[in-house]
Amino acid sequence: MEAAVAPPSVHRQLLGLRQTLRARIIGQNTLVDRLLMALLADGHILVEGPPGLAKTKAIKELACGLDAGFQRIQFTPDLLPSDITGTEIYRPEDGSFLFQKGPVFQNLVLADEINRAPAKVQAALLEAMAERQVSVAGATHRLPDLFLVMATQNPLEQEGTYPLPEAQLDRFLMHVRITYPAAQDERRILQLVRDQEKSASPPPRETTQQPVIFRAQRQLLHLHMEPVVEEYIVNIVDATRHPGRYHKAMHACIDYGASPRGTIALDRCARAHAWLAGRSFVTPGDVQAVVKDVLRHRISPSYEAQAQGLDPDRLLDQLLLQVATG
């Protein structure tokens, strides 16, 4: 009798998923890694970049790799909240109402061009993201345990858009900016597309079961974090609120800083970064690797800062130079 083969470790399965995604989403390793980090940290992600950079393909491939439900929602000015959450349908045969679930009731949801829908529609999605449930006609309907929203924004075209308010931006774990791939990556993209078009059917692929993700999420919580690293996280967030304490020349550069939700998000993302790197502890380098994606949408540069050409990324760069790592 053959000996039973031990299943691969949780970490090895997630690294295999990352390798598969990177092979299919060429030139966008940052996007792939941030999607996995958001999954591990149990949060949502806002992605900003020009059209055609495989944002939709990335989350669709992730859904395939997890054998998870996926739904794309194209946000438009005429969209209604019920188009996202669902609505009550009247049944004339017995005079009752039946709740018909909307597209948000999937494991992975792509909110494409979220800033093209009016505030009520944005709020309906963001409420579902925060509460992990939808309330319609006095009844509460829970969303799936595995639930991730990836919203996109197009930075090139702002006409006819409804910018997300700061309080709603704060609901996103990360705000990731992506750009065009390098020339050598673009050649690989051409080859990949040609090979896929030649193939009659896609090759079979292994999937990572959803319970593996839940086990990985629990493992993140047990990563060791020294008190000095924890203090480093808190001080970075405090510096966004009181920049003058850390750099006198920056005292009027930030109108408001990150909320405690930003502190929690920085902790979770640093843990996810360390876990993906295969470490059992979190370092200041893990914090620095994710700090811009976690905080850039949570701080507001003042008019003085904008006049000096200081955007959130450059402000964070300056603050990091002033905050001691311990």
C-alpha positions, 0 to 999 in steps of 0.5 A: 500500500502506498503511503499517503502524500501529505497535503502542501502547507498553507504557505506553499499553496498560497505561493503557488497561487501567486506564481500562477497569477504572476505567470498569467498577469505579466508585468503587474506583480505589485497588483498580484501581491496586493490582491493576495495581501488584501485577501490575507488581511481580509480587506478590500482594495482600490486600484488606480491605473490607466485602462488595459493593464489587466485589472479585470483579468487579475481578479478574474484569475484570482477567482479561478485560482480559488474556485470562488464566485466572481462578479463584475459590476460596471459603475455608471451614472444611472446605476441604482443601489438595488442593482448592487445589493438586490431587491424584493420581488413580488410573487403574485401567486401567494402575495409574498416577496422574495429577495433576489440577491444582487451581484455583491453576493459573490466571493470576489467583486470587481467594482469597475470605475467606482467613481462613475456612479453617484454617491448613493450607489457608492455608499451601498457598496461601501456599506456592504464592504464594511458590514459584510451584510445587506439589509433590505426591507427590514431583513438582513442578508449575510455576504459570503465568508470569503468576500473581497471587493476590488474597485477601480478608478481611471486617473486619465478621465475625470469628466462625469465622475463622482470622487469618493469622499474621504470617509468612504475611501477609508473603508479600503484597506489599500489604494494601489497605483499601477502603471504600464509594464516594461517593454520586455514584459509587454513582449511576454504579454504578446507571446502569452496572448498568441499562445492562448489564442492558438490553444483550443482549450485552456490547460487545467489548473490547480485551485486553492480551496477557500478554507486554506485562505481562512487558515492563512488569515489565522496564521497572520494573527500569530506572527510575532511583532516586537513592541518597537515595530508596533510603536513604529506603526503607531508613530507613522500614523501619528506623524500623519496627524501631527507632522509638525512634531516630527518635521517642523517644516511640515506642520502645515502640509497635511489637513488631516491624517489617517484614522485608527482604521489606518493603524489597523490596516498598516498592522494587517498589511505588514503581517501579510507582507511578512507572511508571504515572505515566509517569516514568522515575525514582522520587521520595520521593512514590512511596514515600509513596504506597504505604508504608501498603499495603506495610507496614501488615500487616508491623508489629505495634503494642504493647499500649501503642500499641493502648491509645493508639488507634494502629493501623499506619496512624497509627504509619506516619504518625508515623514518616514525619514523622520520617524524612528524605526526603534 
